[in-house]
């Protein structure tokens, strides 16, 4: 991975404070996943849950406002290592409401709506009653089903977070930088099919047709074999994958289920070992934190486009 190249400008943007005059009018009212959010001022003490939330704030230069992080899916890109150093880790997995409230946040930013549960960071209504606002990445809504994810929707989240924190000028620059990178990605014209292998051994969990995997595969010019399923990710079967015999397999590299482990399983499993993509090692690899809707999707797509261009196919 080449984070400094493909996160074009983000390191510089994040390191530069926004000196523009205030552009957000408070109190600010938002509808977030069907939940009414009211912010009396720009959040100053934030708990981020999941890498997508933490990295969004790092990209916008807001690390000084993060008072605690939880459920991080992997290391941040090199471009943000210095900013992330010293962040207060509340829990390796999902922090409890008690732990979250212990750092006195005025906002909890969750990467998934399920982070906000009574046995997790706390229900959103309960947090609101305690004076703590909450925000969920829109692509991860479940109470209100999000539309099929596009890069424009992703940019809209960046802009909305910029508005929430009154760093709209910084958010605009990040969006412009990401659009510039996205414009360099030419969809592969070979008519290739692909499967997005997220996790699972006996039952593979794969990218379907409506969230980050579908969005990135479309930008790459890959025909997702699960594209007709209106969901972000689904449990599939090895038999269905073998029947489709995809030209390319995208491997999500996670600490708990690495790309190397996935390759080993695919090669040793009698059902999958004869797949053309497995025999010819036609893999693309993406780190888990970049595989969910967030600030790293554009860079990860650019990186996979370079990997894809390097794959050869027999005539």
C-alpha positions as CSV (number, residue, x, y, z in Angstrom):
1,X,0.0,0.0,0.0
2,X,1.2,3.5,-0.7
3,X,-0.8,5.8,1.7
4,X,1.3,8.9,1.1
5,X,0.6,8.8,-2.6
6,X,-3.0,7.7,-2.7
7,X,-4.1,9.8,0.3
8,X,-3.2,12.8,-1.8
9,X,-2.8,15.9,0.2
10,X,-4.4,14.5,3.4
11,X,-1.3,14.5,5.5
12,X,-0.7,18.2,4.6
13,X,-4.4,19.1,5.1
14,X,-4.7,17.3,8.4
15,X,-1.5,19.0,9.7
16,X,-2.8,22.4,8.9
17,X,-5.4,23.9,11.2
18,X,-8.4,25.6,9.6
19,X,-7.9,29.3,10.1
20,X,-11.1,30.4,8.3
21,X,-13.7,32.3,10.2
22,X,-16.6,30.2,11.6
23,X,-18.9,29.0,8.9
24,X,-21.2,26.7,10.8
25,X,-24.2,28.2,12.6
26,X,-25.0,26.7,16.0
27,X,-27.1,25.2,17.4
28,X,-26.9,22.7,14.5
29,X,-29.7,20.2,13.9
30,X,-29.1,17.0,11.9
31,X,-31.1,14.0,10.9
32,X,-28.6,11.1,11.2
33,X,-29.9,7.6,10.5
34,X,-33.4,8.8,11.3
35,X,-32.2,10.1,14.7
36,X,-32.4,13.8,15.5
37,X,-29.0,15.2,16.5
38,X,-28.6,18.7,18.1
39,X,-25.2,20.3,18.6
40,X,-25.0,23.5,20.6
41,X,-21.5,24.1,19.5
42,X,-18.6,22.4,17.6
43,X,-17.8,19.2,19.5
44,X,-14.6,19.6,21.5
45,X,-14.5,16.1,23.2
46,X,-15.1,13.2,20.9
47,X,-15.1,9.4,21.3
48,X,-14.6,7.6,18.0
49,X,-15.6,4.0,17.6
50,X,-14.2,2.0,14.6
51,X,-11.4,3.0,12.4
52,X,-13.6,4.8,9.9
53,X,-14.7,7.3,12.5
54,X,-11.2,7.9,13.9
55,X,-9.6,8.2,10.5
56,X,-12.2,10.7,9.3
57,X,-11.3,13.0,12.2
58,X,-7.5,12.5,11.5
59,X,-8.0,13.4,7.9
60,X,-9.7,16.6,8.9
61,X,-7.0,17.5,11.4
62,X,-9.2,17.0,14.5
63,X,-7.1,14.7,16.5
64,X,-6.8,17.1,19.4
65,X,-10.6,16.8,19.9
66,X,-10.5,13.0,20.3
67,X,-10.6,12.0,23.9
68,X,-11.0,8.3,23.4
69,X,-11.0,5.6,20.7
70,X,-12.4,2.1,20.6
71,X,-12.8,-0.9,18.3
72,X,-10.0,0.1,15.9
73,X,-9.7,-2.3,13.0
74,X,-6.1,-1.9,12.2
75,X,-3.2,0.6,12.2
76,X,-3.7,4.0,10.6
77,X,-1.9,4.8,7.3
78,X,1.6,6.2,7.6
79,X,0.3,9.6,6.7
80,X,-1.5,9.9,10.0
81,X,0.8,7.9,12.3
82,X,2.1,11.0,14.1
83,X,-1.4,12.4,14.6
84,X,-2.7,9.1,16.0
85,X,0.2,8.7,18.4
86,X,-1.0,8.9,22.0
87,X,-4.7,8.7,21.3
88,X,-6.5,7.3,24.4
89,X,-7.6,3.7,23.7
90,X,-10.7,3.1,25.7
91,X,-11.1,-0.6,24.7
92,X,-9.7,-3.0,22.1
93,X,-13.3,-3.8,21.2
94,X,-16.5,-1.9,21.8
95,X,-16.2,0.3,25.0
96,X,-19.0,0.2,27.5
97,X,-21.2,3.2,28.2
98,X,-19.5,3.6,31.6
99,X,-16.1,3.8,30.0
100,X,-17.3,6.2,27.3
101,X,-18.9,8.5,29.8
102,X,-15.8,8.4,31.9
103,X,-13.9,10.6,29.4
104,X,-16.8,13.2,29.4
105,X,-17.4,13.4,25.6
106,X,-19.8,15.8,24.0
107,X,-20.0,13.6,20.9
108,X,-19.7,9.8,20.2
109,X,-18.9,9.1,16.5
110,X,-19.6,5.5,15.6
111,X,-18.6,3.6,12.5
112,X,-21.6,1.3,12.8
113,X,-25.1,2.0,14.2
114,X,-24.8,-1.2,16.3
115,X,-22.0,0.5,18.3
116,X,-24.9,2.3,20.1
117,X,-26.5,-0.4,22.2
118,X,-27.2,-0.7,25.9
119,X,-24.4,-3.3,26.2
120,X,-22.1,-1.1,24.1
121,X,-21.4,2.6,24.0
122,X,-24.9,3.3,25.1
123,X,-28.2,3.8,23.3
124,X,-28.4,7.0,21.4
125,X,-31.5,8.2,23.3
126,X,-29.8,7.5,26.6
127,X,-26.7,9.4,25.6
128,X,-28.7,12.3,24.4
129,X,-30.5,12.5,27.8
130,X,-27.1,12.7,29.4
131,X,-26.1,15.6,27.2
132,X,-23.9,13.5,24.8
133,X,-24.6,13.7,21.1
134,X,-24.0,10.8,18.7
135,X,-23.3,10.4,15.0
136,X,-23.2,7.3,12.8
137,X,-21.4,7.1,9.5
138,X,-24.4,7.4,7.1
139,X,-23.4,4.4,5.0
140,X,-23.6,2.3,8.1
141,X,-27.2,3.2,9.0
142,X,-29.6,0.3,9.7
143,X,-32.6,2.1,11.2
144,X,-33.0,3.8,7.9
145,X,-31.6,1.8,4.9
146,X,-29.1,3.9,3.1
147,X,-29.2,4.3,-0.7
148,X,-26.6,2.4,-2.7
149,X,-23.3,3.9,-1.8
150,X,-21.5,6.2,-4.3
151,X,-18.4,8.3,-3.9
152,X,-20.6,11.4,-4.0
153,X,-22.4,10.0,-0.9
154,X,-19.0,9.4,0.7
155,X,-17.9,13.0,-0.1
156,X,-21.2,14.2,1.4
157,X,-20.3,12.6,4.8
158,X,-16.9,14.3,4.7
159,X,-18.7,17.6,4.1
160,X,-21.2,16.9,6.9
161,X,-18.5,16.1,9.4
162,X,-16.7,19.3,8.3
163,X,-19.9,21.2,9.1
164,X,-20.4,19.5,12.4
165,X,-16.9,20.5,13.5
166,X,-16.8,23.9,11.8
167,X,-13.9,22.9,9.5
168,X,-15.8,23.2,6.3
169,X,-12.8,24.6,4.4
170,X,-10.6,21.7,5.4
171,X,-13.3,19.2,4.4
172,X,-13.7,20.9,1.0
173,X,-9.9,20.6,0.4
174,X,-10.0,16.9,1.4
175,X,-12.9,16.3,-1.0
176,X,-11.1,18.1,-3.8
177,X,-7.9,16.0,-3.2
178,X,-9.9,12.8,-3.2
179,X,-11.8,13.7,-6.4
180,X,-8.5,14.4,-8.1
181,X,-7.3,10.9,-7.2
182,X,-10.6,9.3,-8.2
183,X,-10.4,11.0,-11.6
184,X,-7.1,9.2,-12.3
185,X,-8.7,5.7,-11.9
186,X,-9.6,4.3,-15.3
187,X,-12.0,1.3,-15.1
188,X,-10.4,-1.9,-16.3
189,X,-11.8,-2.7,-19.8
190,X,-11.2,-6.4,-19.9
191,X,-14.7,-7.4,-18.7
192,X,-13.4,-9.1,-15.6
193,X,-15.6,-10.6,-12.9
194,X,-14.7,-10.6,-9.2
195,X,-15.7,-11.6,-5.7
196,X,-15.0,-9.6,-2.6
197,X,-13.9,-12.0,0.1
198,X,-14.2,-10.2,3.5
199,X,-14.1,-13.0,6.0
200,X,-15.2,-16.5,6.9
201,X,-14.0,-20.0,6.4
202,X,-16.8,-22.5,6.2
203,X,-19.1,-19.8,5.0
204,X,-17.6,-16.9,3.1
205,X,-18.8,-13.4,3.9
206,X,-18.6,-11.4,0.7
207,X,-19.3,-7.9,-0.7
208,X,-22.7,-7.6,-2.2
209,X,-24.3,-4.8,-4.3
210,X,-24.9,-1.7,-2.3
211,X,-22.0,-0.6,0.0
212,X,-18.3,0.1,-0.2
213,X,-17.3,-3.2,-1.9
214,X,-19.7,-2.6,-4.7
215,X,-18.7,1.1,-5.1
216,X,-15.0,0.3,-5.3
217,X,-15.4,-2.7,-7.6
218,X,-17.6,-0.6,-10.0
219,X,-14.9,2.1,-10.1
220,X,-12.3,-0.6,-10.9
221,X,-14.4,-1.9,-13.8
222,X,-15.0,-5.3,-12.2
223,X,-18.3,-7.1,-12.5
224,X,-19.2,-8.2,-8.9
225,X,-20.7,-11.7,-9.0
226,X,-22.9,-10.7,-6.0
227,X,-23.9,-7.3,-7.4
228,X,-27.6,-8.2,-7.7
229,X,-28.0,-8.6,-3.9
230,X,-29.2,-5.4,-2.4
231,X,-27.0,-5.4,0.7
232,X,-23.6,-4.4,1.7
233,X,-22.2,-7.8,2.6
234,X,-23.8,-11.2,2.7
235,X,-23.0,-14.8,3.7
236,X,-22.6,-16.7,0.5
237,X,-21.5,-20.3,-0.3
238,X,-18.3,-21.6,-1.7
239,X,-20.4,-23.5,-4.3
240,X,-21.9,-20.2,-5.6
241,X,-18.4,-18.7,-5.9
242,X,-17.1,-21.8,-7.7
243,X,-20.1,-21.7,-10.1
244,X,-19.3,-18.1,-10.9
245,X,-15.6,-18.8,-11.2
246,X,-14.6,-15.1,-10.8
247,X,-11.5,-13.8,-12.7
248,X,-10.3,-11.9,-9.7
249,X,-10.6,-12.4,-5.9
250,X,-10.4,-9.3,-3.6
251,X,-9.0,-10.3,-0.3
252,X,-9.6,-8.1,2.8
253,X,-6.5,-8.2,5.0
254,X,-7.6,-8.2,8.6
255,X,-5.5,-8.9,11.7
256,X,-8.0,-11.7,12.7
257,X,-8.2,-13.1,9.1
258,X,-5.3,-12.0,7.0
259,X,-5.0,-12.1,3.2
260,X,-2.3,-14.8,3.6
261,X,-4.7,-17.0,5.6
262,X,-7.3,-16.5,3.0
263,X,-4.9,-17.5,0.2
264,X,-3.9,-20.6,2.1
265,X,-7.6,-21.6,2.7
266,X,-8.5,-21.0,-0.9
267,X,-5.6,-23.1,-2.1
268,X,-6.2,-26.0,0.3
269,X,-10.0,-26.1,0.1
270,X,-10.9,-28.8,-2.5
271,X,-13.9,-26.7,-3.5
272,X,-12.0,-23.6,-4.3
273,X,-8.5,-24.8,-5.2
274,X,-9.3,-25.2,-8.9
275,X,-10.7,-21.7,-9.3
276,X,-8.9,-19.9,-12.1
277,X,-8.2,-17.0,-9.8
278,X,-6.7,-19.3,-7.2
279,X,-4.6,-21.3,-9.6
280,X,-3.2,-18.2,-11.2
281,X,-3.0,-16.1,-8.0
282,X,-5.1,-13.3,-9.3
283,X,-5.7,-11.5,-6.0
284,X,-6.2,-7.9,-5.0
285,X,-5.6,-7.0,-1.4
286,X,-7.2,-4.3,0.7
287,X,-6.6,-3.6,4.4
288,X,-9.7,-4.0,6.5
289,X,-10.0,-0.4,7.7
290,X,-10.1,0.7,4.1
291,X,-12.8,-1.9,3.1
292,X,-15.6,-0.1,4.9
293,X,-17.2,3.2,3.8
294,X,-14.8,5.9,4.8
295,X,-12.0,8.3,4.1
296,X,-9.7,5.6,2.8
297,X,-11.9,4.2,0.1
298,X,-10.6,6.4,-2.7
299,X,-6.9,5.7,-1.9
300,X,-7.7,2.0,-1.6
301,X,-9.4,1.9,-5.0
302,X,-6.5,3.7,-6.6
303,X,-4.1,1.1,-5.0
304,X,-6.2,-1.8,-6.2
305,X,-6.4,-0.3,-9.7
306,X,-2.6,-0.5,-9.8
307,X,-2.7,-4.1,-8.5
308,X,-5.3,-5.0,-11.1
309,X,-3.3,-3.5,-14.0
310,X,-0.4,-5.7,-13.0
311,X,-2.4,-9.0,-13.3
312,X,-2.1,-11.0,-16.5
313,X,-4.7,-13.2,-18.1
314,X,-4.1,-15.9,-20.6
315,X,-5.9,-15.3,-24.0
